[in-house]
Each structure stands twice: as C-alpha cells, then as structure tokens.
Amino acid sequence: MCGRYNLAGLTWKELWTLMSGGEMPKDWEDRANVPPIPERYNTAPTQQVPLVRIVRRDDGDMAPAMARWGLIPRWFKKSLKEWKANTINARIETVAEAKSFREAYVSGRCIVPMAGYYEWASLSDDPKQPYYVQPKGNVPALLICGLWSETTLPDFTGLTCAIITEPSRDDLSIIHDRQPVIVDPEGARAWLAGVPIEAVPRMPNDRLILHKVAKRVNNWRSEDAGLIVPEEVDS
C-alpha cells in the first residue's frame, strides 16, 4: 500500500473545513495558485495530487499545493527518468533515517487527502482482487500523513510527495499487511507541527469501511465512478 486512490468529489473547501473546523479563508486557494482538486477516480503514481502543508509565512497557515506523486529528494540532480527508486510510499519503520525521506521527515511534512483508496488482497488466494477503503458516514476525506520535497531537475521542477505507511490493523490486516497512516484532524495538526510519527494520534480503523470492487481498476487507465461501486452491483 498505497498504489492507487480516489480523489473524486474532494474540494479544497471541504478539506480546509475538515482539518481546521472553521471557514476557509476566501483567498486560500488563490494565494497558493492551485487548481481545483481533479475529479479522478483512479489516481496513479507520477500524477499530480493535492496536499496540505505548513508554509512559514507571517500567519504560519496551512497551504494547499499540488505535487507529483513519487518523492524525489532535493539532493538528486539528474534527470527525472534516471530516478529509479520507488518512493510513492515511505515506511514508518525507516522514514526518519532513509536517505530518500529523512530530510522531508524533518522539514517536508504534509497531509495527503483522498476520498478513498484501493488495496489489493495480497494476503488472500486472489492477490489481484482490489478492495476500496473509505471513511464511514459523511466524512469527505481520509487524511494521510505524507512528505513533500521541492525538486529542481533538468527536466522537471516542482513539488513531489510520498505517503507514509505502517503495519495494517483490524479488518485491513485481512487483505494486506500495510496501510496508510490515517489520522483525524487532531493527528493531522500534530503531524504538521513536528510530532514524531509514532506519537501522532491515528484515526481508529472502525471509522473505515471496505468492499470488493471490479478488477478493471487494476488498469490505471480505467477512470469512472463505477470503480468504487461494490463488485456485486457493478455493471
């Protein structure tokens, strides 16, 4: 985990409200010069994804941004095509020391939001069977602890990011041995403030629901609302 997720239906306004509990400043999106969150059901590595980070301005406020999924550390200076490491996910066990992530762990923390994510049943008899995991009720997004880095390469300039994963718990451990570090708003603020990842409050997994979905999501080119429908009723 995590290799594919859903952004459809998310808005910056909903994300601000979820994370801060207050009304979004009218110029929040404008001052960061970010586009609307893409209506994408099958978000894949290397695509542009939304995140929220702390930018040390006078107000010290949260700032929205878009980043390429797959973190490129600042010390890497060759062309993008020469970066061969798989850095879409950072493992909680090594994130503070790993060469690719340790700088971002100190100074590049972010929250990666998603409406839900796909997980493949690697612990079952059918490892190609995808499941969809999403929050219960009317919660608009999952808040995932992540990392960002600002990269300048001969063929790419911009932000890149990674998602932090940990050993799975509860029902999620039935299908896969890893899960993203999912936090509630309190945990999100703690992570952005610099609290060690081990001490950041998690969102309980009993606030999640999961169901099987059609295997056509296995193809990253598949893109429609039917991807998140339970397999039994998917046409």
N, C-alpha and C positions, 0 to 999 in steps of 0.2 A: 504494500500500500504506500502511497496512493498514486494511481496512474491515470485516472480519468474522473472528471466530475462535472456537475451540472451548475450552470450559472443562471439559467433562465428564470426570469421573474424577479431577480435581485435588483435593487436600486440603491444608489448612494444614500438617499434619504432614509430608507429602511435600515441600512447598515449603521448610519450615524445614530438613529434613534435607539437601535438595539444596544450599541456599545456605550452610549453616553446617557441614555434615559431622558434626553432633552430634545429640544427642537433644533434642527440643523441650521447653522448659520447660512444666511442667504447666499453668501459668496464662497461657500466651502468648496464646491466643485470648480468655480471659476478661477479662484486664486491658485489652484493646483493645475489648472488647464488639463483636466481629464475628460475623456468622452464618457457617455453613459456606459454602464456595465453591459457587455454584449449578451444578447439573448441566445445563449449557446447551451445546448443540452449535453454535448459530448466534448468537453474541454480536454485537450490533449497536451502533453509536453511540447515545449517550444512556442506555444501560442501565448498571446498577451492575456494576462489575468489581472483582476483587481486585487489590491491590498490596501491596508491602512497602516501607517507608520507614524512615529513622532518626529516632526521636523523642528529643530531647535530655533524657532523664531522667538520674538519677544513674548508671544502668547503661549508658546510651548504646546501648541494644539496638535490634535490628530490631523493627519493629512492623507487624502486619498491619492492613489497612484495606480498606474498600470505597469506591469512588468512581464518580461519573458520568463515563462516557467522553465526552470532549469538554471540553478545559480552558477554564475561564473565569478570566481573570486577576483578581487581587484589586482592581485599580483600576476594574473595571467594576461599576457600581452600579445599572444599570437592571434591568428585569425580564428573566427568562431568555428569554422569547420574542423580546426585542429583540436578543439576541446572534446575529448573522447569520454570523459568521466560521466557517469550517470548521477547527476546532482539535483534531480527533481525532488528527492526526499533526503532528509538528514535524520539519522537515527539518534534518539535521545541518549543512548548509551555512550556515543562518541562525539556528539555535536560540539561540545566545548573544546575538544582537542583536535579534531580532524582538520587537516590542512586546508581543505576546501571551505570549511564552515566556521572555524574558530574566530576569525575577525568579525564576521557577521553576527556571531553569537554575542559578542561584546557590544558592537555598535550598529548592527543592522537588523534589529528585531521588527517584526511586523505581524499583523493578523491577516490571514488569507481567508476570505469568506467564500462559502459555497452553499448553494441551495440543498445539495446532497452529493454523495459520491458513490462511485461504483467500486465494488470489490469482487474479486474472482475467488471461487471456493477452492482454494489451494489445499485445504485440509479434508476435502471430500473425494468421492470417487470420480467426480467430473470437474476437473480444475478449470474448464472453460465456461462453467456456469457463472454468469455475473449476478450479483445482488446489488440492489440500490439501498443506500442508507441515508436517512433524512431525519430532521428533528420532528418530534411529535407536536401536534397542535398547530397553533398559528405562528410559531416562531419562524421568521423569514429566512434565517441563515444559520449555518454552523460556523463557528468562529474557530479557526485553526491557527495554532502557533506556527509562525514561519520566520524566514530570514530573507533579507534583501541585500543586494550589492549593486553599486553603480559602476558600470563597466565601460571602458573605452578600448575598443579593438580596431584593427584596420578596417573591418567590415561590419562592425556593429557598435553602436553607442546607446546606452540606456540602462534601465533597471532590469535586474534578473532576480529570481526568487526561488525558494525551496520551501517545502512543507516538512514539518518535524513529525516523526512517527515514533510510536512506542509499542510495547507488547500489548496485544489486544486483551480485552476483558469481557466477561459476561457473554451475552449471545454472540458478540462479534468474534469471540475466540473459537466458535464452532466452525466458522467459514475460513478464517485467516488468522495467522499468528501476529499480524501487525495492524495497527490502526493509527489514524492521525491523532495528534494531541488536541483534543476538542475541549474548549474552555467556555465558561459562561462569561458575561460581561466583566464580573469581578476578576476572573482569571485573566481575561484579555488585558485589562488595565495593569495587573500585576506583571504580566509578561513584558509589556511595553515599558514598564518602569524599571526593569532590570532584575526582577526576582529570578533566582536560579530555576531552571525549567523543572527540576524535581519538586520544588516547593510551590509551583503555580497551581491554584485550585482548578480541578477538572470539572467539566460538566458530567454528571452521572450518566452512564450509558442507558439507564432506564428511561431517559428522555429521548431515546432514539428508536426508530422503527426501521425494519429492513424487510425486503421481499425480493424474490427472484424476478429478473427481467429477461427479455428476449436476448438471445446471443448475438443478434445483429449489432448490439452496442460494441461487440468485440472489434468491429471495424471502425476506426476513428473517423472515417468519412461519413458514417451514419449520423444524421442530425435531424431529429424531430421530437415532438412531445411524447410520442409513443414509446420512446426509450425508457422512460421512468415508470410506465404502467406495469402493474403486476403481470407476470408472464401468462397467467391463466386466462386473462381477459385481453391480452394484447393481440391486435389484429395484424 
